[in-house]
Amino acid sequence: MQGSGPGPPPPPSSSNNSNHQNHQQPPYGSQMVPGPSQTPSTSFTNHLGPTTSTTVPPSSDTLLLQLRSRPNSRVFRALFQYLPLRDSPNDNPQLELSLQPGDVVLVKGEMDSDGFYCGEMLDGRQGLVPSNYVERVPDSVLLANARAPSPSFPLRIPPHYSQIQHDFSSPDHSTLPDTVCPYPPTDVTKVTVQEIKNSETPRIPCPRELIVEKKLSRSALVSWSPPEESFVAVSQYHVCVDGAVRAIVPGSYKCRALVEDIPLETSVNLSVRAVTEHGHSPDACCTIAIGNEAQVAPQQVRVWNVTPVSGCVRWYPSNSNAEHVVSLNAVKVGVCPPTVFQVSL
């Protein structure tokens, strides 16, 4: 800032038309029709009259984009001509912006004690702006003058084009198939569904019946049942949120945990692992999706090892307590019990 100064200069009076253009004019966004002796204005018009600033007037769309990149700025426009070397009462006029009537200035922050704003022109020039030489453009005016999202060309089809029979049109609806299935008819009644098990590593028994007992704004109280295979010693349980361990419960304790700091405004996958000396159980065997955007449908469905007569399917359950139906061509070919999340066909 320039320090404590005499304040902004007084705006030019209406009688001084030789130095400042100060005529009546329509409000922002309206058009001025030039007379025979007038030249079209090349800047914004304001309520003080048409101007002939050399600044090309930006559209409201351009100003809105500028405001999005500068969220703390406001749009002002110049009311009068301001030449710092001639009009400034301060000792450092080189720190101020020169203005022509109708120039657009992006102002950031509040007015200082001397009555000046910190402004920026659309070409990037920055400096101080006298507050009584500019006025703010309301956001409602910018939005009202923004272009509507419509095509820039008329949507008219010549009459001779509308009579052309295209290859993709079919006037005979009797030839359409009766079924809604988009696949060719194939007999899928003999398809079998089997769970995929890894024979190379021992299967770790998984917890069961995961439920959410209580849900708060940022936390959840969950409980589960231990694995059915009682011969396997579970050293501890890991309670995870989207695969990250958030709580550890010893295997001898009650199967219950309070998980905090959960972004429940979206959707998260909460799972429980049984940890043994051989590893831990898969998250997909004991999981549930919670949150405001949680879905019931299975997630991350993947198909691999596809051949003409077989294939493998894997998914991540939104609720491992539920059964999952496998369909081919909209025909049910198998039902997967809870804790099953990958099968071969």
N, C-alpha and C positions, 0 to 999 in steps of 0.2 A: 504494500500500500504506500501511498505518498505521505502518510503522516497527517497530522492535524492541519487541514487547509481551510481555505475560505468557503468550501462547499462548492456544489455544482453551479455553473453559470445560469442565470435566469434564461428561460426559453425566449426566443425572439417574439416580438410583439406582432400583432396581426397587421400593423401598418407598415412594417419593414418588409415589403415584398421584393425589394431589389436584392437582398442578401439571402432571404429564406423563402422557400415556397410554402405558403400557408393559406391554402384555399379550402373551401368546403369540398368534400368528396364522399362517396358512398363508403359503407363499412367494409371490413376485411372480407375478401372472397367475392365481392361484386365486381362487375366490369364497368369500365368507363368508356363510353363511345366517343372517340375523338371527332372534333369538328373539322371543317376544311382547313383551318390553320393550325390544328393540333397534330402532334405526333403521338403514336400509341405509347403508353407507359410501359417501361421495361422493368418495373419493380412492383412490389405490393402496393396496393392503394390502401389508404387509411381514411379516417374520418376528417382529415385536414385537407385532402385534395390530392389530385394526381401528381405523380412525380416522374422524373426522367432519370432515375439512378441507372448507372451502368451495370448494376448487379442484375443478373438474369433471375427472375422470380422462381423460386423452387416451389414444387407442388406440395400439397399437404401430405401426400404419401412420403415424399422425401423428408419432410420435417418429422413425421412420426418415426421413420427409421432412425433419424438422427437422435431423437429422444430415447429410443430403445437402447442405443449404444451409450447414452449418457443419462442414466435413470434419475439423477438428481438435478437435472437442468430444466429450465423453463424457456419458452419461446417469447421473445420480445421483438418489437419492431420500432424503427426510428420514426419519430414524428417530425423532426427538423434536421436540417443540415448542421453538422457539428465538425468543425475543423480544430483539433486541439491546439495547433500553433497560433491560431487566431482567437479562439473562444475560451480556451482553458484558463481558469484563474489560478491554477496550481504551478508549482515550480518545475515539475517534470512532465510536460505535456507529451513527451515521447512514450510515456507509459499508457497513454489513452488511445482509444480507437477513434478513427475518423468515421463519421456517419453521413449517409445520404438518406433523405426521407424515403421510407419504405424498406430500408435495409433490415434483414433479419439477424437477430443476435440471440445466441443461446447463453442464458444467464445461469450461473451456478452460485448458490449461496445467497445470503441476505445482503441488503444494502449496508455499506460501512457508515461510520460516523460522519464522513464528509459528504454523504449522499451519492456515492458511486457504487455501481455494480461491477463484479468481475465477469466480463463477457467474452464470447468467442464467436467469430464470424464463421460462416459455412465454409470458407476457404481455409480455415485453420488459424487465422490471425487472432491473437488474444490481447486483451488490455482492459483498461477501466472504461466504464460507460456512465455518463451522467444520468441519474435516475429520472430527471425531469425532461429529458429529451427522448425517452422511450416509453412505451406502454406494453403491457403483457397481452399476448394473444391467448384467449381462453382455450382450453383443451376441447371444449365442445365445438368451437369454431373450426378447429383443425379436423375433427372427426366429421363434421358436417360437410366440409369441402373435400374430403378424401374420396377417391374414385370408388365406385361400387364394383364388386368383383363380378364383372360381366364381360362377355367377349368383346373384342375391339373391332369385330366385323359383323355385318348383319347375317343372321341365320336364315337366309332365304335359299330355297332350292328351286332351280328353274323347273318349269312344268314338264319339259321333255325328259329331265333326269328322274323325276318321281315316277314315271311310267316304265322305267327299265326293270325287267325281271332279273334280280340278282341270283347268283348261284346258290346262295345260302338261304334263300327264302323258299318255303314249301307251302303252296296253297292247299294241298291235300293233307288234312290232318288225320285222315284215316290210316295213313301209313306209319304213324308214330307208334312205337312199342307200347304195350300195355303196362310194363313194369317200369318202376322208377329207378331201378338199378342201372348204373351206367356201364357195367361190365358185361362181357358176353356170358351167356348161360353156361355154367359149368357145374357139374355134380360135385358138391363139397360134403356130402353126407358121410363119406368114408374118411374124412380128415380126422386125425387124432391129435390131441393136445397133451404134451408131456412137459413136466417141469424140468428145467435145465439145472443140473447139479454138477458142481466141480468135484470130480473124483480124485484130483491130485492133492487137495488139502482137506482136512477134516472140517465138517460143517459145524459151525458154532451155533448152539441153540440160541434162539432169539427171544426177547421178552414178548409178552402178549397183552392184548386188551388195553392199549394205551388210550387214556381218556383225559380230557381237560376238565378238572373239577371246578376251577374258578378262573375267570379271566378278568384282569383289570386293564387300565389304560395302557400300561407298559410292562405288564408282567402276567404270568400264568402259573397256576398250581396244577401239576399233572401227576398222574399215578398210573401204574401198570402192574401186570402180574409177572411173576418169574417164569423162566422157560419151563416147558412141560418135562423136559429131560432132566430129572432130578439127580442123575448120576454125574452130571457135569458141574464142577465147582465154579461158581461165578465169583470172581474176586471183587468186582465193582461194576457199577453201571455208569455209563457216560450219557448225559442228557445234552443233546446237540441242537443247535439252531442253524439251519442251512449248512450242516456238516461241521460246524465249529463247536467244540466242547464248551458248554456254558455251566455245567454243574456235574459233580462226581458224587455218587452215592455208594457207600460200601455194600458189598453183596449181602452181608448179614443184616443190614438195616431194612427198615420199611421201604417198600418200593413207592417212593413219593418224593417230589422235589418242587421247589419254587424257583422258577426261571425269571430273572428280571431283565429290564432294559431290552425289551423285544419291540421292534417296529411294527406294531399291530395295525397301523394305518394302511399297510400294504398286505402282502401275503408272505408267510415264512413257513418252512417245513421244520417241524419239531420232531425229533426222533430220539430213541433210546437204544443204546448198544449194550449188550452183555459182554463183558471183558473176561476172558479166561487166559490160561497160560499158553494157549494155542492161537490167540488173537481175539478179535471181537466179531460180533454178528453184523450183518449188513444193515445199514440205516433203513433201507427200503422195507425191511421185514417188520419194523415197528416204528411207524411214522404217522403223522397227521398234519395236515395243512391248517393253519389258523391265521386269523387276521381279517380285516374288512374286505379284502379282495380275494380271499381264499376260494378255491373252486373244489367241486367234488370229483370232477373228471380226472383220470390219471394224467400225469405229466411226463414229458420227455419220452414219448413213445418212439422207439427205434426198431428198425427191421434190418437184419443182416443175414449173411449166409443164405441168400435166396437162390434157389435152383428151380428148374421147371416143376418139381414135385414136392418141394419142402422149403422151409424158411424158419427163422428164429425171430422172436418178438420180445422186447424188453421195455419196461415202463417203470416210472416212479409213482407209487400210489399216493393219492391225496389223503387216503385213509386206509391204513393196512388192516383195519378190522373188517373191511368190506370184501365181498367176493367181486371178482372181475370176470366179465363175459368176453370171450374172444369170438369175433364174427368174421366171416369171409363172404363177400358179396351180399352183405346184410343178412346172412344166415348164421345163427349161433352154432358154433362147432365145439365149444368147450367152456367150462366154468372153472375158474381158478379159485381155490380156497384162500382165506387170509394168509398173509406172509409170503405168498407166491408172487413173484414179479418178473419172471422171465420163463418163457416156454418155447418149445420147438413144435412145429407143425409138420 
